[in-house]
């Protein structure tokens, strides 16, 4: 068990699909006693609602409007995060190819991002008010959702490596897709995510870049834990100096 950090803070992690954000975030959260928040689950849950209600993805007004009619909730239990749509656990349903195929489009809609960003911030600050430290991952956490986060990380990997990981994940979940299909989907997703008018995937100027392509999950986990400890130490020292200066 890694040493816990006694300081209220937010760790924000961004990166493309398949970069390992979800896995690494959960492992780091467990070792440092942080509350893990997977924001991608919120967008996927909304996309699932669009499918369940047979809404045409090109009808942006209805895609956005459905958010006013549904209830999305995240729950942490036994070190596993689950997402609920109108009280139903849909954690497995949001990982289907059908949801993956539209989530980049639905999450590109300005009104959708605006509403879910507010939900993300609400969830994050609720935990902070309880004195919890949080770690949140997604596509625009360091740039839009929590630009004030003291620890910012951009986790990346090559498209081929990310496609391999997604294929292994699909196999575990009983989803049958060829490597070529997954790679094409990854590359299209990258293009869409990086060219969104709102909440585009990009590295924040002050985010630390971490390439996970050729490293094991354990090595990346320890590297990120080291970054978190170093950054929080720097922030404590800065805060201490400011207090001394203001009291002198």
TIKOLSE-484351 format. One record per residue: x, y, z of N, C-alpha, C in turn; residue number from 1. Coordinates in nm, 4 decimals. Example, Ala and Ser with C-alpha at 12.3 -4.5 7.8 and 13.67 -1.06 7.14 Angstrom:
      nc1      nc2      nc3     cac1     cac2     cac3      cc1      cc2      cc3 resi
   1.3190  -0.5690   0.7800   1.2300  -0.4500   0.7800   1.3200  -0.3300   0.7800    1
   1.2850  -0.2250   0.7080   1.3670  -0.1060   0.7140   1.2900   0.0030   0.7870    2
% end
This chain:
      nc1      nc2      nc3     cac1     cac2     cac3      cc1      cc2      cc3 resi
   0.0850  -0.1205   0.0000   0.0000   0.0000   0.0000   0.0874   0.1240   0.0000    1
   0.0649   0.2134  -0.0986   0.1421   0.3367  -0.1058   0.0998   0.4303   0.0087    2
   0.1904   0.5212   0.0491   0.1569   0.6159   0.1539   0.0493   0.7125   0.1103    3
  -0.0442   0.7412   0.1956  -0.1530   0.8340   0.1634  -0.1067   0.9790   0.1770    4
  -0.1715   1.0663   0.1025  -0.1350   1.2072   0.1031  -0.2410   1.2841   0.1810    5
  -0.2012   1.3502   0.2884  -0.2966   1.4219   0.3725  -0.3138   1.5656   0.3241    6
  -0.3808   1.5805   0.2119  -0.4045   1.7135   0.1561  -0.5197   1.7038   0.0593    7
  -0.6089   1.8045   0.0641  -0.7235   1.8034  -0.0256  -0.6800   1.8494  -0.1646    8
  -0.7025   1.7665  -0.2636  -0.6582   1.8008  -0.3979  -0.7347   1.7219  -0.5037    9
  -0.7160   1.7661  -0.6302  -0.7767   1.6992  -0.7449  -0.6658   1.6554  -0.8385   10
  -0.6696   1.5300  -0.8798  -0.5808   1.4807  -0.9848  -0.6644   1.4702  -1.1115   11
  -0.6249   1.5413  -1.2160  -0.6987   1.5408  -1.3428  -0.6153   1.4696  -1.4487   12
  -0.6752   1.3675  -1.5120  -0.6043   1.2900  -1.6149  -0.6833   1.2918  -1.7448   13
  -0.6193   1.3355  -1.8519  -0.6787   1.3319  -1.9853  -0.5997   1.2372  -2.0745   14
  -0.6623   1.1990  -2.1851  -0.5934   1.1140  -2.2814  -0.6919   1.0503  -2.3770   15
  -0.6434   0.9964  -2.4882  -0.7308   0.9356  -2.5886  -0.7868   0.8008  -2.5460   16
  -0.8826   0.7508  -2.6218  -0.9441   0.6208  -2.5936  -0.8389   0.5106  -2.5960   17
  -0.8410   0.4254  -2.4935  -0.7498   0.3118  -2.4894  -0.6120   0.3421  -2.4358   18
  -0.5924   0.4631  -2.3832  -0.4595   0.4993  -2.3316  -0.4341   0.4399  -2.1936   19
  -0.5377   0.3835  -2.1339  -0.5225   0.3203  -2.0032  -0.5673   0.4068  -1.8874   20
  -0.6343   0.5190  -1.9193  -0.6771   0.6124  -1.8138  -0.7628   0.5451  -1.7074   21
  -0.8620   0.4677  -1.7520  -0.9546   0.4049  -1.6577  -0.8852   0.3092  -1.5635   22
  -0.8027   0.2212  -1.6201  -0.7308   0.1212  -1.5404  -0.6347   0.1872  -1.4426   23
  -0.5526   0.2787  -1.4932  -0.4529   0.3454  -1.4099  -0.5187   0.4279  -1.2999   24
  -0.6252   0.4980  -1.3351  -0.6951   0.5814  -1.2370  -0.7454   0.4985  -1.1201   25
  -0.8045   0.3842  -1.1507  -0.8572   0.2969  -1.0440  -0.7451   0.2453  -0.9544   26
  -0.6316   0.2061  -1.0147  -0.5196   0.1521  -0.9365  -0.4564   0.2599  -0.8480   27
  -0.4379   0.3787  -0.9049  -0.3805   0.4895  -0.8277  -0.4749   0.5293  -0.7145   28
  -0.6041   0.5335  -0.7475  -0.7038   0.5690  -0.6458  -0.6985   0.4719  -0.5282   29
  -0.6861   0.3444  -0.5586  -0.6822   0.2423  -0.4533  -0.5576   0.2589  -0.3659   30
  -0.4425   0.2821  -0.4289  -0.3177   0.2913  -0.3528  -0.3074   0.4192  -0.2701   31
  -0.3643   0.5292  -0.3211  -0.3536   0.6560  -0.2495  -0.4800   0.6934  -0.1724   32
  -0.5811   0.6073  -0.1774  -0.7039   0.6366  -0.1046  -0.7838   0.7506  -0.1651   33
  -0.7790   0.7659  -0.2964  -0.8529   0.8712  -0.3650  -0.9888   0.8216  -0.4113   34
  -1.0810   0.9134  -0.4342  -1.2100   0.8794  -0.4935  -1.1947   0.8895  -0.6447   35
  -1.2181   0.7784  -0.7144  -1.2028   0.7744  -0.8595  -1.3341   0.8104  -0.9290   36
  -1.3264   0.9012  -1.0268  -1.4454   0.9415  -1.1007  -1.4193   0.9245  -1.2508   37
  -1.4890   0.8308  -1.3129  -1.4754   0.8036  -1.4565  -1.5802   0.8859  -1.5311   38
  -1.5394   1.0006  -1.5850  -1.6356   1.0886  -1.6512  -1.6862   1.0314  -1.7839   39
  -1.6049   0.9449  -1.8452  -1.6481   0.8840  -1.9707  -1.7754   0.8030  -1.9536   40
  -1.7956   0.7496  -1.8326  -1.9157   0.6711  -1.8052  -2.0402   0.7586  -1.8142   41
  -2.0268   0.8859  -1.7771  -2.1409   0.9769  -1.7833  -2.1827   1.0010  -1.9281   42
  -2.0828   1.0264  -2.0139  -2.1126   1.0493  -2.1553  -2.1652   0.9230  -2.2225   43
  -2.1102   0.8091  -2.1849  -2.1569   0.6829  -2.2427  -2.2989   0.6510  -2.1961   44
  -2.3274   0.6856  -2.0727  -2.4614   0.6616  -2.0195  -2.5640   0.7456  -2.0958   45
  -2.5281   0.8682  -2.1238  -2.6162   0.9550  -2.2022  -2.6343   0.8979  -2.3436   46
  -2.5240   0.8514  -2.4050  -2.5320   0.7925  -2.5392  -2.6230   0.6691  -2.5393   47
  -2.6144   0.5906  -2.4319  -2.7011   0.4735  -2.4198  -2.8471   0.5157  -2.4143   48
  -2.8752   0.6220  -2.3414  -3.0126   0.6733  -2.3323  -3.0631   0.7181  -2.4697   49
  -2.9741   0.7762  -2.5497  -3.0096   0.8182  -2.6859  -3.0508   0.6962  -2.7677   50
  -2.9740   0.5879  -2.7557  -3.0059   0.4646  -2.8281  -3.1362   0.4025  -2.7779   51
  -3.1503   0.3955  -2.6470  -3.2701   0.3331  -2.5898  -3.3978   0.4075  -2.6281   52
  -3.3856   0.5369  -2.6522  -3.5033   0.6171  -2.6872  -3.5158   0.6400  -2.8386   53
  -3.4327   0.5640  -2.9145  -3.4382   0.5696  -3.0617  -3.4281   0.7115  -3.1167   54
  -3.3381   0.7892  -3.0583  -3.3192   0.9272  -3.1020  -3.2149   0.9314  -3.2136   55
  -3.2449   1.0043  -3.3191  -3.1520   1.0224  -3.4299  -3.0348   1.1087  -3.3814   56
  -2.9119   1.0569  -3.3945  -2.7943   1.1281  -3.3451  -2.7783   1.2644  -3.4124   57
  -2.8287   1.2778  -3.5342  -2.8165   1.4058  -3.6049  -2.9140   1.5120  -3.5530   58
  -3.0122   1.4676  -3.4724  -3.1082   1.5614  -3.4146  -3.0523   1.6119  -3.2820   59
  -2.9657   1.7132  -3.2890  -2.8947   1.7606  -3.1708  -2.9876   1.8108  -3.0608   60
  -3.0985   1.8697  -3.0995  -3.1922   1.9218  -3.0000  -3.2477   1.8100  -2.9128   61
  -3.2866   1.6991  -2.9759  -3.3423   1.5868  -2.8992  -3.2340   1.5132  -2.8213   62
  -3.1141   1.5055  -2.8794  -3.0022   1.4405  -2.8106  -2.9710   1.5150  -2.6812   63
  -2.9757   1.6466  -2.6876  -2.9513   1.7272  -2.5680  -3.0704   1.7224  -2.4728   64
  -3.1899   1.7272  -2.5298  -3.3130   1.7320  -2.4497  -3.3304   1.6102  -2.3602   65
  -3.2826   1.4936  -2.4058  -3.3022   1.3706  -2.3284  -3.2325   1.3786  -2.1923   66
  -3.1292   1.4638  -2.1813  -3.0592   1.4787  -2.0537  -3.1499   1.5333  -1.9444   67
  -3.2508   1.6083  -1.9845  -3.3440   1.6661  -1.8871  -3.4450   1.5629  -1.8374   68
  -3.4523   1.4492  -1.9069  -3.5539   1.3491  -1.8749  -3.4974   1.2232  -1.8106   69
  -3.3673   1.2177  -1.7945  -3.3065   1.0972  -1.7377  -3.2262   1.1324  -1.6127   70
  -3.1976   1.0296  -1.5326  -3.1170   1.0471  -1.4122  -2.9914   0.9615  -1.4266   71
  -2.8747   1.0256  -1.4199  -2.7468   0.9555  -1.4285  -2.6765   0.9673  -1.2940   72
  -2.6279   0.8547  -1.2445  -2.5646   0.8548  -1.1132  -2.4465   0.7592  -1.1099   73
  -2.3380   0.8026  -1.0467  -2.2204   0.7182  -1.0300  -2.2122   0.6700  -0.8859   74
  -2.1774   0.5432  -0.8688  -2.1628   0.4879  -0.7339  -2.0338   0.4073  -0.7269   75
  -1.9627   0.4230  -0.6143  -1.8412   0.3457  -0.5900  -1.8699   0.2390  -0.4852   76
  -1.8435   0.1140  -0.5215  -1.8677   0.0041  -0.4276  -1.7642  -0.1048  -0.4505   77
  -1.6972  -0.1444  -0.3415  -1.5962  -0.2503  -0.3477  -1.4902  -0.2202  -0.4531   78
  -1.4413  -0.0938  -0.4532  -1.3376  -0.0494  -0.5469  -1.3798  -0.0596  -0.6934   79
  -1.5099  -0.0625  -0.7174  -1.5603  -0.0673  -0.8544  -1.6618   0.0443  -0.8737   80
  -1.6454   0.1190  -0.9820  -1.7387   0.2273  -1.0096  -1.8465   0.1781  -1.1056   81
  -1.9704   0.2087  -1.0723  -2.0831   0.1690  -1.1562  -2.1633   0.2928  -1.1935   82
  -2.2279   0.2864  -1.3097  -2.3104   0.3980  -1.3530  -2.4547   0.3502  -1.3654   83
  -2.5467   0.4343  -1.3191  -2.6885   0.3987  -1.3183  -2.7673   0.4956  -1.4051   84
  -2.8534   0.4403  -1.4882  -2.9425   0.5189  -1.5733  -3.0841   0.4972  -1.5233   85
  -3.1436   0.6016  -1.4686  -3.2785   0.5919  -1.4108  -3.2891   0.4769  -1.3111   86
  -3.1838   0.4612  -1.2295  -3.1843   0.3591  -1.1253  -3.1376   0.2221  -1.1684   87
  -3.1124   0.2017  -1.2981  -3.0676   0.0716  -1.3499  -2.9161   0.0727  -1.3703   88
  -2.8494  -0.0315  -1.3219  -2.7054  -0.0444  -1.3403  -2.6779  -0.0789  -1.4870   89
  -2.6149   0.0150  -1.5587  -2.5893  -0.0056  -1.7024  -2.4387  -0.0069  -1.7304   90
  -2.3597  -0.0394  -1.6300  -2.2143  -0.0364  -1.6423  -2.1636  -0.1204  -1.7586   91
  -2.2228  -0.2373  -1.7806  -2.1809  -0.3230  -1.8914  -2.2396  -0.2760  -2.0238   92
  -2.3620  -0.2269  -2.0207  -2.4292  -0.1839  -2.1434  -2.3595  -0.0672  -2.2122   93
  -2.2941   0.0193  -2.1351  -2.2327   0.1380  -2.1954  -2.1040   0.1060  -2.2716   94
  -2.0568  -0.0186  -2.2638  -1.9319  -0.0569  -2.3306  -1.9542  -0.1282  -2.4639   95
  -2.0769  -0.1346  -2.5114  -2.1048  -0.2034  -2.6372  -2.0547  -0.1220  -2.7560   96
  -2.0264  -0.1870  -2.8702  -1.9833  -0.1151  -2.9911  -2.0848  -0.0100  -3.0358   97
  -2.2144  -0.0365  -3.0116  -2.3183   0.0583  -3.0522  -2.3026   0.1919  -2.9788   98
  -2.2766   0.1834  -2.8482  -2.2561   0.3050  -2.7697  -2.1249   0.3722  -2.8110   99
  -2.0194   0.2909  -2.8261  -1.8896   0.3439  -2.8668  -1.8998   0.4168  -3.0008  100
  -1.9845   0.3658  -3.0874  -1.9976   0.4220  -3.2214  -2.0602   0.5603  -3.2266  101
  -2.1351   0.6000  -3.1223  -2.2018   0.7310  -3.1268  -2.1577   0.8273  -3.0183  102
  -2.0870   0.7783  -2.9175  -2.0581   0.8632  -2.8013  -1.9721   0.9852  -2.8364  103
  -1.8810   0.9707  -2.9324  -1.7999   1.0854  -2.9700  -1.8862   1.1946  -3.0331  104
  -1.9869   1.1533  -3.1098  -2.0766   1.2496  -3.1748  -2.1701   1.3154  -3.0731  105
  -2.2301   1.2348  -2.9877  -2.3242   1.2915  -2.8899  -2.2532   1.3822  -2.7903  106
  -2.1290   1.3460  -2.7549  -2.0552   1.4263  -2.6565  -1.9944   1.5520  -2.7178  107
  -2.0051   1.5645  -2.8517  -1.9523   1.6838  -2.9184  -2.0527   1.7985  -2.9180  108
  -2.1770   1.7686  -2.8849  -2.2828   1.8701  -2.8860  -2.2627   1.9661  -2.7691  109
  -2.2605   2.0944  -2.7995  -2.2290   2.1958  -2.6985  -2.3163   2.1830  -2.5741  110
  -2.4477   2.1733  -2.5922  -2.5386   2.1659  -2.4780  -2.5165   2.0427  -2.3929  111
  -2.4815   1.9314  -2.4573  -2.4547   1.8061  -2.3850  -2.3300   1.8232  -2.2990  112
  -2.2246   1.8766  -2.3585  -2.0993   1.8940  -2.2839  -2.1180   1.9924  -2.1684  113
  -2.1939   2.0970  -2.1939  -2.2184   2.1973  -2.0912  -2.2884   2.1352  -1.9698  114
  -2.3921   2.0562  -1.9966  -2.4688   1.9947  -1.8872  -2.3869   1.8893  -1.8134  115
  -2.3134   1.8060  -1.8871  -2.2376   1.6996  -1.8215  -2.1150   1.7569  -1.7503  116
  -2.0591   1.8641  -1.8031  -1.9485   1.9302  -1.7332  -1.9950   1.9801  -1.5967  117
  -2.1148   2.0386  -1.5929  -2.1703   2.0843  -1.4646  -2.1893   1.9663  -1.3692  118
  -2.2344   1.8523  -1.4240  -2.2547   1.7327  -1.3421  -2.1207   1.6817  -1.2891  119
  -2.0178   1.6822  -1.3741  -1.8846   1.6376  -1.3327  -1.8303   1.7248  -1.2194  120
  -1.8443   1.8555  -1.2348  -1.7961   1.9461  -1.1313  -1.8754   1.9296  -1.0014  121
  -2.0048   1.9086  -1.0142  -2.0899   1.8879  -0.8976  -2.0465   1.7628  -0.8213  122
  -2.0245   1.6536  -0.8943  -1.9819   1.5282  -0.8319  -1.8465   1.5470  -0.7634  123
  -1.7538   1.6132  -0.8342  -1.6198   1.6342  -0.7791  -1.6213   1.7173  -0.6526  124
  -1.6929   1.8293  -0.6543  -1.6951   1.9177  -0.5376  -1.7720   1.8584  -0.4205  125
  -1.8679   1.7704  -0.4484  -1.9381   1.7026  -0.3389  -1.8399   1.6180  -0.2587  126
  -1.7493   1.5496  -0.3290  -1.6487   1.4679  -0.2606  -1.5477   1.5560  -0.1872  127
  -1.5078   1.6663  -0.2511  -1.4106   1.7559  -0.1878  -1.4659   1.8165  -0.0591  128
  -1.5955   1.8491  -0.0599  -1.6593   1.9055   0.0597  -1.6575   1.8060   0.1747  129
  -1.6542   1.6766   0.1398  -1.6486   1.5725   0.2429  -1.5044   1.5455   0.2875  130
  -1.4111   1.6268   0.2352  -1.2717   1.6111   0.2743  -1.1981   1.5023   0.1991  131
  -1.2566   1.4559   0.0887  -1.1947   1.3504   0.0097  -1.1064   1.4105  -0.1000  132
  -0.9995   1.3399  -0.1323  -0.9166   1.3744  -0.2472  -0.9686   1.2945  -0.3658  133
  -0.9723   1.3552  -0.4839  -1.0313   1.2851  -0.5973  -0.9356   1.2762  -0.7157  134
  -0.9595   1.1760  -0.7982  -0.8871   1.1597  -0.9232  -0.9924   1.1412  -1.0321  135
  -0.9874   1.2261  -1.1333  -1.0904   1.2250  -1.2376  -1.0245   1.2131  -1.3740  136
  -1.0754   1.1244  -1.4579  -1.0176   1.1068  -1.5909  -1.1209   1.1259  -1.6999  137
  -1.0734   1.1707  -1.8150  -1.1629   1.1933  -1.9268  -1.0882   1.2488  -2.0461  138
  -1.1546   1.3409  -2.1198  -1.0931   1.4012  -2.2386  -1.0592   1.5490  -2.2179  139
  -1.1351   1.6164  -2.1306  -1.1131   1.7608  -2.1118  -1.1137   1.8000  -1.9648  140
  -1.0676   1.7102  -1.8808  -1.0693   1.7365  -1.7365  -0.9675   1.8441  -1.7009  141
  -0.8478   1.8375  -1.7596  -0.7421   1.9340  -1.7270  -0.7650   2.0698  -1.7925  142
  -0.8460   2.0722  -1.8991  -0.8630   2.1967  -1.9749  -0.9970   2.2658  -1.9516  143
  -1.1030   2.1882  -1.9220  -1.2371   2.2456  -1.9099  -1.3022   2.2186  -1.7741  144
  -1.3063   2.0940  -1.7343  -1.3802   2.0563  -1.6133  -1.3112   2.1083  -1.4869  145
  -1.1818   2.0759  -1.4703  -1.1071   2.1214  -1.3532  -0.9729   2.1814  -1.3945  146
  -0.9772   2.2959  -1.4648  -0.8507   2.3594  -1.5047  -0.7706   2.4074  -1.3841  147
  -0.8381   2.4152  -1.2665  -0.7697   2.4582  -1.1446  -0.7014   2.3431  -1.0713  148
  -0.7117   2.2216  -1.1248  -0.6494   2.1050  -1.0609  -0.4993   2.1275  -1.0440  149
  -0.4465   2.0895  -0.9294  -0.3046   2.1090  -0.9002  -0.2176   2.0000  -0.9633  150
  -0.2789   1.8846  -0.9948  -0.2043   1.7764  -1.0585  -0.2731   1.7428  -1.1905  151
  -0.2034   1.7680  -1.3014  -0.2598   1.7415  -1.4337  -0.1680   1.6473  -1.5117  152
  -0.2286   1.5440  -1.5695  -0.1514   1.4435  -1.6430  -0.2199   1.4142  -1.7767  153
  -0.1405   1.4032  -1.8821  -0.1924   1.3616  -2.0127  -0.1335   1.2241  -2.0415  154
  -0.2190   1.1212  -2.0368  -0.1751   0.9831  -2.0573  -0.2020   0.9424  -2.2014  155
  -0.0983   0.8954  -2.2696  -0.1087   0.8654  -2.4121  -0.0531   0.7272  -2.4440  156
  -0.0781   0.6806  -2.5661  -0.0228   0.5554  -2.6185  -0.0466   0.5569  -2.7693  157
   0.0290   0.4780  -2.8433   0.0123   0.4747  -2.9884  -0.1235   0.4151  -3.0245  158
  -0.1797   0.4504  -3.1404  -0.3086   0.3942  -3.1827  -0.3079   0.2418  -3.1889  159
  -0.1984   0.1833  -3.2368  -0.1907   0.0367  -3.2465  -0.1959  -0.0274  -3.1086  160
  -0.1205   0.0274  -3.0149  -0.1210  -0.0276  -2.8786  -0.2580  -0.0109  -2.8145  161
  -0.3227   0.1015  -2.8379  -0.4553   0.1249  -2.7806  -0.5591   0.0309  -2.8409  162
  -0.5434   0.0008  -2.9698  -0.6356  -0.0925  -3.0358  -0.6182  -0.2341  -2.9794  163
  -0.4947  -0.2729  -2.9513  -0.4682  -0.4048  -2.8916  -0.5362  -0.4157  -2.7552  164
  -0.5251  -0.3098  -2.6766  -0.5857  -0.3101  -2.5432  -0.7372  -0.3184  -2.5520  165
  -0.7946  -0.2414  -2.6458  -0.9400  -0.2421  -2.6597  -0.9894  -0.3787  -2.7061  166
  -0.9121  -0.4475  -2.7913  -0.9488  -0.5826  -2.8365  -0.9513  -0.6802  -2.7195  167
  -0.8505  -0.6685  -2.6310  -0.8476  -0.7556  -2.5126  -0.9664  -0.7271  -2.4216  168
  -0.9980  -0.5989  -2.4062  -1.1134  -0.5602  -2.3244  -1.2425  -0.6135  -2.3855  169
  -1.2568  -0.6001  -2.5163  -1.3765  -0.6499  -2.5853  -1.3919  -0.8002  -2.5678  170
  -1.2805  -0.8714  -2.5762  -1.2840  -1.0166  -2.5617  -1.3334  -1.0559  -2.4226  171
  -1.2844  -0.9851  -2.3202  -1.3284  -1.0124  -2.1831  -1.4770  -0.9848  -2.1655  172
  -1.5268  -0.8861  -2.2393  -1.6678  -0.8484  -2.2288  -1.7570  -0.9202  -2.3295  173
  -1.7001  -1.0173  -2.4028  -1.7791  -1.0943  -2.4977  -1.8177  -1.0181  -2.6229  174
  -1.7405  -0.9147  -2.6578  -1.7679  -0.8340  -2.7774  -1.6772  -0.8802  -2.8906  175
  -1.7358  -0.9156  -3.0028  -1.6599  -0.9687  -3.1154  -1.6351  -0.8618  -3.2219  176
  -1.5114  -0.8107  -3.2272  -1.4706  -0.7136  -3.3273  -1.3280  -0.7449  -3.3703  177
  -1.3001  -0.7308  -3.4996  -1.1657  -0.7582  -3.5488  -1.0718  -0.6448  -3.5081  178
  -0.9409  -0.6743  -3.5099  -0.8415  -0.5730  -3.4755  -0.8517  -0.4542  -3.5706  179
  -0.8718  -0.4821  -3.6985  -0.8811  -0.3761  -3.7990  -1.0000  -0.2835  -3.7705  180
  -1.1121  -0.3427  -3.7309  -1.2303  -0.2624  -3.6983  -1.2051  -0.1746  -3.5766  181
  -1.1407  -0.2321  -3.4762  -1.1127  -0.1570  -3.3534  -1.0149  -0.0436  -3.3815  182
  -0.9089  -0.0720  -3.4594  -0.8093   0.0301  -3.4919  -0.8727   0.1452  -3.5693  183
  -0.9585   0.1109  -3.6656  -1.0266   0.2142  -3.7430  -1.1152   0.2995  -3.6532  184
  -1.1847   0.2332  -3.5603  -1.2713   0.3037  -3.4671  -1.1901   0.3976  -3.3773  185
  -1.0736   0.3497  -3.3307  -0.9856   0.4298  -3.2457  -0.9398   0.5549  -3.3198  186
  -0.8984   0.5381  -3.4457  -0.8458   0.6498  -3.5235  -0.9555   0.7522  -3.5565  187
  -1.0752   0.7028  -3.5838  -1.1876   0.7937  -3.6092  -1.2248   0.8688  -3.4825  188
  -1.2212   0.7969  -3.3696  -1.2521   0.8578  -3.2402  -1.1514   0.9680  -3.2081  189
  -1.0231   0.9400  -3.2334  -0.9194   1.0402  -3.2089  -0.9463   1.1663  -3.2905  190
  -0.9785   1.1473  -3.4182  -1.0033   1.2608  -3.5066  -1.1206   1.3444  -3.4568  191
  -1.2294   1.2748  -3.4191  -1.3471   1.3457  -3.3679  -1.3170   1.4180  -3.2367  192
  -1.2497   1.3473  -3.1453  -1.2227   1.4041  -3.0132  -1.1299   1.5250  -3.0201  193
  -1.0320   1.5195  -3.1114  -0.9341   1.6274  -3.1194  -0.9840   1.7484  -3.1971  194
  -1.0954   1.7314  -3.2684  -1.1476   1.8412  -3.3491  -1.2841   1.8914  -3.3034  195
  -1.3227   1.8560  -3.1803  -1.4481   1.9045  -3.1259  -1.4430   2.0557  -3.1072  196
  -1.5567   2.1210  -3.1321  -1.5639   2.2653  -3.1122  -1.5577   2.2990  -2.9638  197
  -1.6105   2.2072  -2.8825  -1.6103   2.2281  -2.7376  -1.5523   2.1044  -2.6700  198
  -1.4627   2.1241  -2.5734  -1.4077   2.0112  -2.4985  -1.3196   1.9202  -2.5804  199
  -1.2458   1.9761  -2.6768  -1.1585   1.8944  -2.7614  -1.0465   1.8314  -2.6780  200
  -1.0056   1.7116  -2.7204  -0.8967   1.6421  -2.6527  -0.7647   1.7116  -2.6872  201
  -0.6985   1.7648  -2.5860  -0.5680   1.8274  -2.6071  -0.4938   1.8302  -2.4743  202
  -0.3633   1.8414  -2.4838  -0.2810   1.8461  -2.3629  -0.2800   1.9880  -2.3072  203
  -0.3155   2.0006  -2.1807  -0.3083   2.1305  -2.1140  -0.1617   2.1719  -2.1043  204
  -0.1323   2.3014  -2.1168   0.0068   2.3486  -2.1127   0.0840   2.3022  -1.9893  205
   0.0160   2.2924  -1.8753   0.0839   2.2542  -1.7515   0.0630   2.1080  -1.7138  206
   0.0118   2.0280  -1.8079  -0.0072   1.8844  -1.7811   0.1225   1.8092  -1.8090  207
   0.1493   1.7079  -1.7297   0.2686   1.6250  -1.7484   0.2351   1.5105  -1.8446  208
   0.3135   1.4959  -1.9504   0.2892   1.3945  -2.0528   0.3482   1.2600  -2.0098  209
   0.2659   1.1545  -2.0193   0.3100   1.0195  -1.9852   0.2701   0.9263  -2.0988  210
   0.3685   0.8591  -2.1595   0.3428   0.7643  -2.2684   0.3406   0.6231  -2.2101  211
   0.2274   0.5556  -2.2232   0.2115   0.4220  -2.1640   0.2319   0.3096  -2.2649  212
   0.2735   0.3421  -2.3879   0.2810   0.2434  -2.4962   0.3673   0.1221  -2.4641  213
   0.4856   0.1465  -2.4076   0.5815   0.0378  -2.3899   0.6068   0.0032  -2.2433  214
   0.5210   0.0504  -2.1564   0.5396   0.0230  -2.0129   0.4259  -0.0618  -1.9590  215
   0.4554  -0.1387  -1.8567   0.3524  -0.2201  -1.7934   0.2593  -0.1306  -1.7138  216
   0.1417  -0.1827  -1.6840   0.0444  -0.1079  -1.6040   0.1048  -0.0698  -1.4696  217
   0.1797  -0.1628  -1.4099   0.2384  -0.1376  -1.2779   0.3401  -0.0239  -1.2824  218
   0.4219  -0.0188  -1.3884   0.5220   0.0869  -1.4010   0.4560   0.2232  -1.4192  219
   0.3523   0.2272  -1.5022   0.2812   0.3529  -1.5250   0.2130   0.3990  -1.3966  220
   0.1556   0.3036  -1.3246   0.0900   0.3374  -1.1976   0.1894   0.4039  -1.1023  221
   0.3058   0.3437  -1.0861   0.4050   0.3988  -0.9929   0.4599   0.5326  -1.0430  222
   0.4702   0.5482  -1.1747   0.5187   0.6748  -1.2303   0.4202   0.7873  -1.1989  223
   0.2921   0.7587  -1.2133   0.1906   0.8601  -1.1871   0.1797   0.8899  -1.0379  224
   0.1922   0.7879  -0.9560   0.1918   0.8103  -0.8108   0.3082   0.9005  -0.7717  225
   0.4240   0.8793  -0.8331   0.5418   0.9625  -0.8056   0.5152   1.1077  -0.8451  226
   0.4490   1.1266  -0.9613   0.4154   1.2615  -1.0081   0.3198   1.3296  -0.9098  227
   0.2183   1.2556  -0.8651   0.1195   1.3106  -0.7719   0.1859   1.3535  -0.6416  228
   0.2716   1.2684  -0.5891   0.3388   1.3014  -0.4628   0.4289   1.4234  -0.4787  229
   0.5003   1.4301  -0.5908   0.5896   1.5424  -0.6137   0.5122   1.6723  -0.6285  230
   0.4043   1.6703  -0.7080   0.3250   1.7912  -0.7318   0.2546   1.8382  -0.6050  231
   0.2006   1.7452  -0.5270   0.1322   1.7850  -0.4034   0.2319   1.8377  -0.3007  232
   0.3534   1.7854  -0.3030   0.4583   1.8365  -0.2144   0.4925   1.9797  -0.2530  233
   0.5051   2.0048  -0.3840   0.5348   2.1399  -0.4332   0.4226   2.2367  -0.3946  234
   0.2981   2.1897  -0.4070   0.1829   2.2746  -0.3741   0.1765   2.3063  -0.2260  235
   0.2116   2.2090  -0.1411   0.2149   2.2321   0.0037   0.3203   2.3361   0.0388  236
   0.4379   2.3221  -0.0242   0.5468   2.4162   0.0030   0.5099   2.5572  -0.0421  237
   0.4451   2.5663  -0.1578   0.4030   2.6963  -0.2098   0.3005   2.7609  -0.1175  238
   0.2043   2.6784  -0.0714   0.1014   2.7276   0.0196   0.1644   2.7743   0.1518  239
   0.2620   2.6981   0.1998   0.3309   2.7313   0.3261   0.4047   2.8652   0.3132  240
   0.4722   2.8847   0.2000   0.5464   3.0090   0.1777   0.4528   3.1290   0.1699  241
   0.3380   3.1103   0.1044   0.2410   3.2184   0.0930   0.1870   3.2587   0.2303  242
   0.1619   3.1567   0.3146   0.1111   3.1837   0.4489   0.2123   3.2627   0.5320  243
   0.3392   3.2247   0.5201   0.4457   3.2949   0.5952   0.4552   3.4393   0.5481  244
   0.4491   3.4594   0.4154   0.4606   3.5926   0.3584   0.3434   3.6817   0.4009  245
   0.2219   3.6231   0.4007   0.1029   3.7029   0.4363   0.0978   3.7351   0.5845  246
   0.1640   3.6529   0.6664   0.1623   3.6755   0.8113   0.2827   3.7562   0.8616  247
   0.3748   3.7846   0.7700   0.4956   3.8566   0.8121   0.4769   4.0081   0.8071  248
% end
